[in-house]
Amino acid sequence: MRGYLTFILPLEIEMGMQERITTVISTKGQVILPKAIREGRHWSAGTRLTVEDTPDGVLLRATPAFPETVIDAVFGSMRHSGPALSLEEMDAAIAKEAKRRARD
């Protein structure tokens, strides 16, 4: 057990030091997120964040571009008028649109 503790402790100390990055709240209530965190999370300017107050502190999460939905909420929302298409007709329409977008 003694060897196990001496192996774990340096890792915990090293990780703790990396996580201790400080910032300051401006007079407008703004907080600058350090570059290392923004880059690590791939958060560029304009990224929307959800702020959650938790017992352990404040949690920031990237807000999804679209709200979470269930299939029943969207099923049939874009009805097709006319006869049903075959798989071959759908594949041809997709290929045609892909070629059009590649030209634009």
PAZAPA-4460 file (N, C-alpha, C; in steps of 0.05 Angstrom, whole numbers, plus 32768, in hexadecimal, padded with zeros to 4 digits):
% residues 104
    n_x    n_y    n_z   ca_x   ca_y   ca_z    c_x    c_y    c_z   seq   type   mol
   8010   7FE8   8000   8000   8000   8000   8011   8019   8000     1      M     A
   8028   8018   800D   8039   802F   800F   8043   8038   7FF3     2      R     A
   804C   8025   7FE3   8055   802B   7FC8   803E   8038   7FB7     3      G     A
   8026   802F   7FBC   800F   803A   7FAD   800B   8058   7FB3     4      Y     A
   800C   805F   7FCC   8009   807B   7FD4   801F   808D   7FC9     5      L     A
   8037   8084   7FCA   804D   8095   7FBF   804B   8098   7FA1     6      T     A
   803E   8086   7F94   803A   8088   7F77   8023   809C   7F71     7      F     A
   800E   809B   7F80   7FF6   80AC   7F7B   7FFA   80C9   7F83     8      I     A
   8006   80CE   7F99   8009   80E9   7FA4   8016   80FD   7F90     9      L     A
   802C   80F6   7F83   8038   8109   7F71   8025   8110   7F59    10      P     A
   8015   80FC   7F50   8002   8102   7F3B   7FED   8115   7F44    11      L     A
   7FE2   8111   7F5C   7FCD   8123   7F66   7FD8   813F   7F6A    12      E     A
   7FF0   8142   7F74   7FFC   815C   7F78   8000   816A   7F5D    13      I     A
   800A   815B   7F49   800F   8166   7F2F   7FF5   816F   7F21    14      E     A
   7FE0   815F   7F23   7FC7   8166   7F17   7FBB   817E   7F25    15      M     A
   7FBD   8180   7F3F   7FB2   8196   7F4E   7FBF   81B0   7F46    16      G     A
   7FD8   81B1   7F40   7FE6   81C9   7F38   7FDC   81D2   7F1D    17      M     A
   7FD7   81C0   7F0A   7FCE   81C7   7EF0   7FB2   81D3   7EF1    18      Q     A
   7FA1   81CA   7F03   7F86   81D3   7F05   7F83   81EE   7F12    19      E     A
   7F97   81F8   7F20   7F95   8211   7F30   7F9E   8228   7F1F    20      R     A
   7F8C   8230   7F0D   7F90   8248   7EFC   7F7C   825D   7F07    21      I     A
   7F86   8275   7F0C   7F74   8289   7F17   7F6D   829E   7F02    22      T     A
   7F57   82AC   7F06   7F4F   82C2   7EF6   7F41   82D6   7F08    23      T     A
   7F38   82EC   7EFD   7F2C   8302   7F0C   7F11   8309   7F00    24      V     A
   7EFE   8310   7F11   7EE4   831A   7F07   7EE7   8338   7F03    25      I     A
   7EDF   8342   7EEC   7EE1   835E   7EE6   7ECA   836D   7EF3    26      S     A
   7ECB   8388   7EF2   7EB6   8398   7EFE   7E9C   8394   7EEF    27      T     A
   7E9D   8389   7ED7   7E84   8383   7EC8   7E7B   8366   7ECD    28      K     A
   7E89   8358   7EDE   7E81   833C   7EE4   7E8C   8328   7ED0    29      G     A
   7E9E   8331   7EC0   7EAA   831F   7EAB   7EC1   830F   7EB6    30      Q     A
   7EC4   82F7   7EAD   7EDB   82E6   7EB5   7EE9   82DE   7E9B    31      V     A
   7F03   82E0   7E9B   7F14   82D7   7E85   7F1C   82BB   7E8B    32      I     A
   7F15   82A9   7E78   7F1E   828D   7E7B   7F3A   828B   7E6F    33      L     A
   7F4D   8280   7E7D   7F68   827E   7E73   7F6A   826F   7E58    34      P     A
   7F7D   8278   7E48   7F80   826D   7E2D   7F83   824F   7E2D    35      K     A
   7F92   8244   7E3F   7F96   8227   7E40   7F7B   8218   7E43    36      A     A
   7F69   8223   7E53   7F4F   8216   7E57   7F3E   8219   7E3F    37      I     A
   7F3D   8231   7E33   7F2E   8236   7E1B   7F37   8224   7E04    38      R     A
   7F51   8222   7E00   7F5B   8211   7DEB   7F56   81F3   7DF1    39      E     A
   7F59   81EB   7E0A   7F55   81CF   7E11   7F38   81C7   7E0D    40      G     A
   7F25   81D9   7E10   7F09   81D4   7E0D   7EFF   81DB   7DF1    41      R     A
   7F10   81E7   7DE0   7F09   81F0   7DC5   7EF2   8204   7DC7    42      H     A
   7EF5   8217   7DDA   7EE1   822C   7DDE   7EED   8246   7DD1    43      W     A
   7EE2   824E   7DBB   7EEC   8266   7DAE   7ED9   827D   7DB6    44      S     A
   7EE0   8295   7DAD   7ED0   82AD   7DB3   7EB4   82A8   7DA8    45      A     A
   7EA0   82AF   7DB8   7E84   82AB   7DB0   7E78   8291   7DBA    46      G     A
   7E88   827F   7DC5   7E7D   8266   7DCF   7E6A   826C   7DE6    47      T     A
   7E52   8261   7DE4   7E3E   8264   7DFA   7E43   8250   7E10    48      R     A
   7E43   8259   7E28   7E48   8248   7E3F   7E30   8248   7E52    49      L     A
   7E2A   8231   7E5D   7E15   822E   7E71   7E23   822F   7E8C    50      T     A
   7E19   8240   7E9E   7E25   8244   7EB8   7E13   8236   7ECD    51      V     A
   7E1F   8224   7EDC   7E0F   8215   7EF0   7E1D   8218   7F0B    52      E     A
   7E0D   8220   7F1F   7E17   8223   7F3A   7E14   8208   7F48    53      D     A
   7E2A   81FC   7F50   7E2A   81E2   7F5D   7E34   81E5   7F7A    54      T     A
   7E30   81D1   7F8A   7E3B   81D2   7FA6   7E5A   81D5   7FA6    55      P     A
   7E67   81CB   7F91   7E84   81CC   7F90   7E8F   81E5   7F83    56      D     A
   7E7E   81F5   7F77   7E87   820D   7F69   7E76   8212   7F51    57      G     A
   7E81   8222   7F3F   7E73   822A   7F26   7E7D   8218   7F10    58      V     A
   7E6A   820D   7F00   7E70   81FA   7EEB   7E69   8208   7ED0    59      L     A
   7E7C   8208   7EBD   7E78   8213   7EA3   7E77   81FC   7E8F    60      L     A
   7E63   81FC   7E7D   7E61   81E8   7E68   7E5A   81F6   7E4E    61      R     A
   7E65   81EC   7E38   7E5D   81F7   7E1E   7E40   81F1   7E1A    62      A     A
   7E30   8205   7E12   7E14   8201   7E0D   7E11   81F4   7DF1    63      T     A
   7E01   81DE   7DEF   7DFD   81D2   7DD5   7DF0   81E6   7DC1    64      P     A
   7DF7   81E3   7DA8   7DEC   81F5   7D93   7DCE   81F2   7D91    65      A     A
   7DC4   81DA   7D95   7DA8   81D5   7D93   7D9E   81C8   7DAD    66      F     A
   7D86   81CF   7DB6   7D7C   81C3   7DCE   7D77   81A5   7DCA    67      P     A
   7D7A   8196   7DE0   7D75   8179   7DDF   7D58   8174   7DD8    68      E     A
   7D52   8162   7DC6   7D37   815C   7DBE   7D32   813E   7DBF    69      T     A
   7D1A   8136   7DBD   7D12   811A   7DBA   7D06   8116   7D9E    70      V     A
   7D08   80FE   7D94   7CFF   80F9   7D79   7CE2   8100   7D74    71      I     A
   7CD1   80FC   7D88   7CB5   8102   7D85   7CB0   8120   7D81    72      D     A
   7CC1   8131   7D8B   7CBE   814E   7D88   7CC4   8157   7D6B    73      A     A
   7CD4   8148   7D5C   7CDB   8151   7D41   7CD1   813E   7D2B    74      V     A
   7CC9   8127   7D32   7CC0   8113   7D1E   7CA8   811F   7D0E    75      F     A
   7CAB   811E   7CF4   7C96   8128   7CE3   7C94   8146   7CE1    76      G     A
   7CA7   8155   7CEB   7CA6   8172   7CEA   7CAC   817C   7CCE    77      S     A
   7CB9   816D   7CBE   7CBE   8174   7CA2   7CB2   815F   7C8F    78      M     A
   7C99   815F   7C8E   7C8B   814B   7C7E   7C92   814E   7C60    79      R     A
   7C93   8137   7C53   7C98   8136   7C36   7C7D   8134   7C28    80      H     A
   7C79   8145   7C14   7C60   8143   7C05   7C66   8134   7BEB    81      S     A
   7C56   8122   7BE4   7C5A   8113   7BCC   7C5F   80F6   7BD3    82      G     A
   7C64   80E6   7BBF   7C69   80C9   7BC4   7C84   80C4   7BD2    83      P     A
   7C85   80AE   7BE1   7C9E   80A7   7BEF   7CB4   80A2   7BDA    84      A     A
   7CCD   80A9   7BE1   7CE3   80A5   7BD0   7CF0   808A   7BD6    85      L     A
   7CFC   807E   7BC2   7D0B   8065   7BC6   7D27   806C   7BD2    86      S     A
   7D35   8059   7BDC   7D50   805E   7BE7   7D62   8068   7BD1    87      L     A
   7D5F   805E   7BB9   7D70   8067   7BA2   7D6A   8084   7B9C    88      E     A
   7D51   808C   7B9C   7D4A   80A8   7B97   7D55   80BA   7BAD    89      E     A
   7D53   80B2   7BC6   7D5E   80C2   7BDC   7D7D   80C4   7BDA    90      M     A
   7D8B   80AE   7BD3   7DA8   80AF   7BCF   7DAF   80C2   7BB9    91      D     A
   7DA0   80C1   7BA3   7DA6   80D3   7B8C   7DA2   80F0   7B94    92      A     A
   7D8D   80F6   7BA3   7D88   8111   7BAC   7D9E   811B   7BBE    93      A     A
   7DA7   810A   7BD0   7DBD   8111   7BE2   7DD7   8117   7BD3    94      I     A
   7DDD   8105   7BBF   7DF5   8109   7BAF   7DF3   8123   7B9F    95      A     A
   7DDC   8128   7B94   7DD8   8141   7B84   7DDD   815A   7B96    96      K     A
   7DD2   815A   7BAE   7DD6   8170   7BC0   7DF3   8173   7BC9    97      E     A
   7E00   815C   7BCE   7E1D   815D   7BD5   7E2E   8169   7BBF    98      A     A
   7E28   8162   7BA6   7E37   816D   7B8F   7E32   818B   7B8D    99      K     A
   7E18   8193   7B91   7E12   81B0   7B90   7E21   81C0   7BA5   100      R     A
   7E22   81B5   7BBD   7E30   81C3   7BD3   7E4E   81C4   7BCE   101      R     A
   7E59   81AF   7BC1   7E76   81AE   7BBC   7E7D   81C4   7BA7   102      A     A
   7E6B   81CA   7B95   7E70   81DF   7B81   7E6F   81FA   7B8D   103      R     A
   7E5E   81FF   7BA1   7E5A   8219   7BAD   7E70   8222   7BBE   104      D     A
***
